Amino acid sequence: MFQQIFLNNTLETWLISLAIIAGALLLNKLISLLNRKVILKLTGKTANRFDNILFSTLEAPLMLGIMLVALWVALNRLNIVEKNVKNILSESYQVLAILNITWFFAKLMVALMDEYLSSSNPKNAHRKVHLDIHMVALSKKTVLFVIWILGGVMALSNIGVNIGALLGTLGIGGVAVALAAQDTVKNIFGGFTILMDGTFRIGDRIKIGEFDGFVENIGIRSTRIRNFDKRIITIPNYKIVEGAVENISEAPSTRVVMSLGLSYSTTTNKMQLASAILKQTAEEFEHIDKDNISVAFSEFAATSMNLKFTYFISKDGDNVKIPSDINFKILERFNSSGIEFAVQPQSVITFKS
């Protein structure tokens, strides 16, 4: 019975090939259990984290490699394809094997960068060389790009593709591509500059030219901010590096400057009372710098006598609610004291760096 022919192969040959594949699946299951139940527990007890990272990243590529070998052996035993098709399959398996090794190195490098470079990892607090989470993300993208390019070149070279001739053929086109990619290269270097200089971070509120909003993403090519209309604005990185950026989130305090115009019927005593009310009102609020409250009789304007009122709101204060509450208090106290405004007061909010 085992010598019966099915699709140019005996039943015995088919069964052996299937057994090879089934054995590979079973072996992968055993490797996975051994790695997770035994090896990773043992490496987790060691002081060095490298062995734990190595075995964690090695598991998936190793299992894929075993399956590739099993499929290659199983199919190679069968007489189901022509010779030229077998050659194509052979080259395909060589490419897949190299790409599988490339995948392992890519996973390993990403894991090592997360472990040893990221400042978000509390274990790296004592290290002199570490990057914040945004720089690590950009660095990982760059490292992955380089590793996969090298893996692809090695795979093509291994199956007989002349890389030098290929590059020569693409030379003229490469010049055109390089010219077209100038802005892309500038954007990539701009992204690194933003992160290395610490110009801003994700979540910061920044102003770039006419744009004002919160940073949502710092990418290789561009940075995205969400403005106060809830719209996403994408700005090329090189424009950010070449221009002026105001990082509002980094300001230690917010300065509020108000100009209050009182009528010319206001007496000297009431002008002094108005000044005292302004200072006292600001001092009553939390998150106000009590040492930097300023009230001055600034000028005799055409239709009013102006008081310049300046105070600072600390970084953790509400820049919208606090000025509003202060203004309500000022209005209430001016009205009860008989102090009249000549013109509508004006206020300007700026950020102290």
MIZA-706398 format. One record per residue (C-alpha): residue in one letter; residue number from 1; x negated, y, z negated. Coordinates in steps of 0.05 Angstrom, whole numbers. Each point is the difference from the previous one (the first is absolute). Layout:
N
<atom "A", NUM, <X, Y, Z>> ...
***
This chain:
353
<atom "M", 1, <0, 0, 0>> <atom "F", 2, <-57, 48, -17>> <atom "Q", 3, <-29, -9, 70>> <atom "Q", 4, <62, 26, 36>> <atom "I", 5, <-14, 61, 44>> <atom "F", 6, <35, 66, -12>> <atom "L", 7, <-22, 61, 41>> <atom "N", 8, <-66, -32, 20>> <atom "N", 9, <-18, -20, -71>> <atom "T", 10, <13, -62, -42>> <atom "L", 11, <46, 4, -60>> <atom "E", 12, <-60, -14, -44>> <atom "T", 13, <-37, 61, 28>> <atom "W", 14, <61, 44, -13>> <atom "L", 15, <7, -25, -71>> <atom "I", 16, <-73, 12, -16>> <atom "S", 17, <3, 71, 27>> <atom "L", 18, <62, 14, -41>> <atom "A", 19, <-33, -31, -60>> <atom "I", 20, <-60, 48, 9>> <atom "I", 21, <47, 60, 0>> <atom "A", 22, <39, -27, -59>> <atom "G", 23, <-65, -13, -37>> <atom "A", 24, <-22, 71, 12>> <atom "L", 25, <66, 26, -28>> <atom "L", 26, <-8, -44, -61>> <atom "L", 27, <-72, 22, -9>> <atom "N", 28, <20, 73, 3>> <atom "K", 29, <52, -12, -53>> <atom "L", 30, <-52, -33, -45>> <atom "I", 31, <-49, 57, 12>> <atom "S", 32, <52, 51, -18>> <atom "L", 33, <19, -36, -64>> <atom "L", 34, <-73, -11, -20>> <atom "N", 35, <-18, 72, 13>> <atom "R", 36, <58, 30, -39>> <atom "K", 37, <5, -50, -56>> <atom "V", 38, <-74, -13, -13>> <atom "I", 39, <-51, 42, 38>> <atom "L", 40, <32, 69, -11>> <atom "K", 41, <12, -15, -73>> <atom "L", 42, <-74, -18, -8>> <atom "T", 43, <-25, 61, 38>> <atom "G", 44, <48, 44, -39>> <atom "K", 45, <-39, -16, -64>> <atom "T", 46, <-66, 24, 28>> <atom "A", 47, <-26, 71, -10>> <atom "N", 48, <-14, 9, 74>> <atom "R", 49, <62, 13, 42>> <atom "F", 50, <-33, -16, 67>> <atom "D", 51, <12, -75, -5>> <atom "N", 52, <74, 11, -14>> <atom "I", 53, <6, 47, 60>> <atom "L", 54, <-38, -49, 44>> <atom "F", 55, <44, -60, -14>> <atom "S", 56, <64, 42, 4>> <atom "T", 57, <-17, 27, 69>> <atom "L", 58, <-30, -66, 25>> <atom "E", 59, <63, -42, -10>> <atom "A", 60, <43, 23, 58>> <atom "P", 61, <-56, 2, 53>> <atom "L", 62, <-26, -68, -23>> <atom "M", 63, <69, -31, 7>> <atom "L", 64, <9, 31, 69>> <atom "G", 65, <-69, -26, 20>> <atom "I", 66, <18, -71, -22>> <atom "M", 67, <64, 3, 41>> <atom "L", 68, <-37, 25, 61>> <atom "V", 69, <-51, -57, -5>> <atom "A", 70, <56, -51, -11>> <atom "L", 71, <39, 25, 61>> <atom "W", 72, <-63, 0, 42>> <atom "V", 73, <-18, -72, -19>> <atom "A", 74, <72, -24, 8>> <atom "L", 75, <11, 32, 68>> <atom "N", 76, <-69, -19, 25>> <atom "R", 77, <16, -74, -11>> <atom "L", 78, <62, 4, 43>> <atom "N", 79, <-1, -6, 75>> <atom "I", 80, <55, 50, 14>> <atom "V", 81, <-35, 58, 35>> <atom "E", 82, <-47, 8, 59>> <atom "K", 83, <-74, 14, -9>> <atom "N", 84, <3, 73, 18>> <atom "V", 85, <57, 10, -50>> <atom "K", 86, <-42, -35, -53>> <atom "N", 87, <-56, 50, 15>> <atom "I", 88, <49, 57, -11>> <atom "L", 89, <22, -31, -65>> <atom "S", 90, <-72, -9, -22>> <atom "E", 91, <-16, 73, 12>> <atom "S", 92, <64, 21, -35>> <atom "Y", 93, <-19, -40, -61>> <atom "Q", 94, <-69, 32, -1>> <atom "V", 95, <32, 69, 2>> <atom "L", 96, <49, -19, -55>> <atom "A", 97, <-56, -28, -43>> <atom "I", 98, <-40, 64, 4>> <atom "L", 99, <61, 43, -13>> <atom "N", 100, <17, -43, -60>> <atom "I", 101, <-70, 13, -28>> <atom "T", 102, <9, 74, 15>> <atom "W", 103, <66, -2, -38>> <atom "F", 104, <-35, -29, -60>> <atom "F", 105, <-54, 55, 0>> <atom "A", 106, <53, 54, 9>> <atom "K", 107, <41, -26, -59>> <atom "L", 108, <-63, -7, -42>> <atom "M", 109, <-24, 71, 15>> <atom "V", 110, <68, 30, -16>> <atom "A", 111, <4, -38, -66>> <atom "L", 112, <-71, 21, -19>> <atom "M", 113, <15, 73, 15>> <atom "D", 114, <63, -2, -42>> <atom "E", 115, <-39, -32, -57>> <atom "Y", 116, <-65, 39, 0>> <atom "L", 117, <14, 67, 32>> <atom "S", 118, <70, 22, -20>> <atom "S", 119, <2, 49, -58>> <atom "S", 120, <72, -23, -14>> <atom "N", 121, <-30, -65, -26>> <atom "P", 122, <-14, 12, -75>> <atom "K", 123, <-60, -47, 4>> <atom "N", 124, <-36, 49, 45>> <atom "A", 125, <2, 59, -48>> <atom "H", 126, <-73, -11, -19>> <atom "R", 127, <-24, -7, 72>> <atom "K", 128, <-37, 58, 34>> <atom "V", 129, <26, -20, 69>> <atom "H", 130, <75, -2, 6>> <atom "L", 131, <53, 33, 44>> <atom "D", 132, <71, 21, -14>> <atom "I", 133, <58, -40, 28>> <atom "H", 134, <8, 44, 62>> <atom "M", 135, <-73, -5, 20>> <atom "V", 136, <0, -75, -11>> <atom "A", 137, <61, -7, 46>> <atom "L", 138, <-34, 39, 56>> <atom "S", 139, <-66, -37, -11>> <atom "K", 140, <36, -67, 4>> <atom "K", 141, <31, 19, 66>> <atom "T", 142, <-68, 18, 28>> <atom "V", 143, <-34, -63, -26>> <atom "L", 144, <55, -44, 28>> <atom "F", 145, <-5, 34, 67>> <atom "V", 146, <-75, -12, 4>> <atom "I", 147, <5, -73, -24>> <atom "W", 148, <54, -18, 50>> <atom "I", 149, <-37, 35, 57>> <atom "L", 150, <-63, -40, -16>> <atom "G", 151, <41, -64, -6>> <atom "G", 152, <32, 12, 67>> <atom "V", 153, <-66, 13, 33>> <atom "M", 154, <-30, -63, -29>> <atom "A", 155, <60, -41, 22>> <atom "L", 156, <-4, 25, 72>> <atom "S", 157, <-75, -10, 1>> <atom "N", 158, <7, -71, -26>> <atom "I", 159, <44, -21, 59>> <atom "G", 160, <-48, 28, 52>> <atom "V", 161, <25, 70, 10>> <atom "N", 162, <-58, 47, 17>> <atom "I", 163, <11, 56, -49>> <atom "G", 164, <-55, 43, 32>> <atom "A", 165, <31, -5, 68>> <atom "L", 166, <69, 13, -29>> <atom "L", 167, <-24, 63, -34>> <atom "G", 168, <-35, 21, 64>> <atom "T", 169, <65, -9, 39>> <atom "L", 170, <36, 41, -52>> <atom "G", 171, <-54, 53, -1>> <atom "I", 172, <33, 50, 46>> <atom "G", 173, <67, -11, -32>> <atom "G", 174, <-34, 5, -68>> <atom "V", 175, <-24, 71, 16>> <atom "A", 176, <71, 20, 17>> <atom "V", 177, <27, -33, -62>> <atom "A", 178, <-54, 33, -43>> <atom "L", 179, <19, 68, 28>> <atom "A", 180, <73, -14, -12>> <atom "A", 181, <-14, -25, -71>> <atom "Q", 182, <-38, 61, -24>> <atom "D", 183, <59, 24, -41>> <atom "T", 184, <9, -70, -29>> <atom "V", 185, <-72, -3, -23>> <atom "K", 186, <6, 70, -29>> <atom "N", 187, <63, -23, -37>> <atom "I", 188, <-35, -62, -29>> <atom "F", 189, <-58, 41, -26>> <atom "G", 190, <50, 51, -25>> <atom "G", 191, <36, -54, -40>> <atom "F", 192, <-65, -21, -33>> <atom "T", 193, <-17, 73, -15>> <atom "I", 194, <67, 11, -33>> <atom "L", 195, <-8, -60, -45>> <atom "M", 196, <-74, 9, -15>> <atom "D", 197, <8, 73, -18>> <atom "G", 198, <63, -14, -40>> <atom "T", 199, <36, 58, 35>> <atom "F", 200, <67, -30, -20>> <atom "R", 201, <32, -67, -17>> <atom "I", 202, <65, -34, 14>> <atom "G", 203, <54, 34, -40>> <atom "D", 204, <-33, 68, -2>> <atom "R", 205, <37, 61, 23>> <atom "I", 206, <-41, 37, 52>> <atom "K", 207, <6, 59, 48>> <atom "I", 208, <-32, -3, 68>> <atom "G", 209, <15, 61, 42>> <atom "E", 210, <75, 6, 5>> <atom "F", 211, <12, -70, -28>> <atom "D", 212, <15, -11, -74>> <atom "G", 213, <17, -69, -29>> <atom "F", 214, <-22, -63, -36>> <atom "V", 215, <-52, -47, 29>> <atom "E", 216, <31, -68, 16>> <atom "N", 217, <-56, -34, 38>> <atom "I", 218, <-73, 12, 19>> <atom "G", 219, <-14, -42, 61>> <atom "I", 220, <-60, -11, 46>> <atom "R", 221, <29, 46, 53>> <atom "S", 222, <47, 47, -36>> <atom "T", 223, <30, 22, -67>> <atom "R", 224, <75, 1, -13>> <atom "I", 225, <33, 49, -46>> <atom "R", 226, <74, 7, -18>> <atom "N", 227, <24, 72, -3>> <atom "F", 228, <56, 28, -42>> <atom "D", 229, <51, -14, 55>> <atom "K", 230, <-18, -74, -10>> <atom "R", 231, <-31, -3, 69>> <atom "I", 232, <-65, -37, 15>> <atom "I", 233, <-55, 43, 31>> <atom "T", 234, <-59, -36, 32>> <atom "I", 235, <-65, 40, 3>> <atom "P", 236, <-64, -25, 35>> <atom "N", 237, <-56, -8, -50>> <atom "Y", 238, <-50, 42, 39>> <atom "K", 239, <47, 60, -3>> <atom "I", 240, <4, -7, -76>> <atom "V", 241, <-76, -3, -6>> <atom "E", 242, <-10, 60, 45>> <atom "G", 243, <54, 42, -33>> <atom "A", 244, <15, 27, -70>> <atom "V", 245, <37, -46, -48>> <atom "E", 246, <33, 25, -64>> <atom "N", 247, <9, -57, -50>> <atom "I", 248, <57, 27, -43>> <atom "S", 249, <1, -63, -44>> <atom "E", 250, <-72, 14, -23>> <atom "A", 251, <17, 69, -25>> <atom "P", 252, <-5, 1, -77>> <atom "S", 253, <56, 51, -5>> <atom "T", 254, <51, 39, 40>> <atom "R", 255, <-1, 75, -3>> <atom "V", 256, <66, 37, 3>> <atom "V", 257, <-2, 75, 15>> <atom "M", 258, <63, 42, -7>> <atom "S", 259, <11, 73, 18>> <atom "L", 260, <58, 29, -38>> <atom "G", 261, <24, 69, 20>> <atom "L", 262, <36, 40, -54>> <atom "S", 263, <40, 63, 14>> <atom "Y", 264, <-30, 69, -12>> <atom "S", 265, <51, 11, -55>> <atom "T", 266, <-38, -51, -43>> <atom "T", 267, <-33, 33, -60>> <atom "T", 268, <-71, -13, -24>> <atom "N", 269, <26, -40, -59>> <atom "K", 270, <42, -44, 45>> <atom "M", 271, <-58, -11, 47>> <atom "Q", 272, <-41, -23, -60>> <atom "L", 273, <59, -43, -23>> <atom "A", 274, <6, -31, 69>> <atom "S", 275, <-74, -18, -2>> <atom "A", 276, <8, -32, -68>> <atom "I", 277, <61, -39, 23>> <atom "L", 278, <-37, -27, 60>> <atom "K", 279, <-60, -24, -41>> <atom "Q", 280, <42, -28, -57>> <atom "T", 281, <45, -38, 49>> <atom "A", 282, <-59, -34, 34>> <atom "E", 283, <-31, -19, -66>> <atom "E", 284, <63, -38, -21>> <atom "F", 285, <-7, -52, 55>> <atom "E", 286, <-42, -63, 0>> <atom "H", 287, <-53, -10, 55>> <atom "I", 288, <-14, 75, 1>> <atom "D", 289, <-72, 22, -12>> <atom "K", 290, <11, 47, -59>> <atom "D", 291, <-69, 32, 8>> <atom "N", 292, <13, 21, 72>> <atom "I", 293, <66, 37, -2>> <atom "S", 294, <-7, 69, 29>> <atom "V", 295, <49, 59, 3>> <atom "A", 296, <-22, 67, 29>> <atom "F", 297, <34, 64, 20>> <atom "S", 298, <-27, -5, 71>> <atom "E", 299, <27, 59, 40>> <atom "F", 300, <49, 56, 12>> <atom "A", 301, <33, -23, 64>> <atom "A", 302, <48, 40, 44>> <atom "T", 303, <63, -24, -34>> <atom "S", 304, <-25, -36, -62>> <atom "M", 305, <-51, -6, -55>> <atom "N", 306, <-32, -69, 8>> <atom "L", 307, <-22, -50, -52>> <atom "K", 308, <-48, -55, 23>> <atom "F", 309, <14, -64, -39>> <atom "T", 310, <-49, -58, 8>> <atom "Y", 311, <-2, -68, -35>> <atom "F", 312, <-28, -70, 14>> <atom "I", 313, <36, -67, -2>> <atom "S", 314, <-43, -60, -17>> <atom "K", 315, <-8, -58, 49>> <atom "D", 316, <51, -44, -36>> <atom "G", 317, <53, 55, -2>> <atom "D", 318, <59, 6, 47>> <atom "N", 319, <-16, 56, 50>> <atom "V", 320, <73, 8, 19>> <atom "K", 321, <38, -7, -65>> <atom "I", 322, <-46, 41, -46>> <atom "P", 323, <1, 65, 42>> <atom "S", 324, <75, -7, 8>> <atom "D", 325, <11, -8, -75>> <atom "I", 326, <-46, 59, -15>> <atom "N", 327, <37, 44, 50>> <atom "F", 328, <67, -16, -32>> <atom "K", 329, <-28, 18, -68>> <atom "I", 330, <-29, 66, 26>> <atom "L", 331, <66, 19, 33>> <atom "E", 332, <39, -16, -64>> <atom "R", 333, <-47, 40, -45>> <atom "F", 334, <-6, 59, 48>> <atom "N", 335, <76, 5, 5>> <atom "S", 336, <10, -3, -75>> <atom "S", 337, <-55, 53, -10>> <atom "G", 338, <29, 47, 53>> <atom "I", 339, <-60, -5, 46>> <atom "E", 340, <20, 12, 72>> <atom "F", 341, <-33, -25, 63>> <atom "A", 342, <-10, 50, 56>> <atom "V", 343, <-11, -51, 55>> <atom "Q", 344, <1, -75, 5>> <atom "P", 345, <-61, -30, -36>> <atom "Q", 346, <-49, -38, 43>> <atom "S", 347, <-42, -60, -21>> <atom "V", 348, <-57, -35, 33>> <atom "I", 349, <-24, -70, -21>> <atom "T", 350, <-72, -18, 15>> <atom "F", 351, <-45, -57, -22>> <atom "K", 352, <-61, 11, -43>> <atom "S", 353, <-60, -43, 20>> 
***
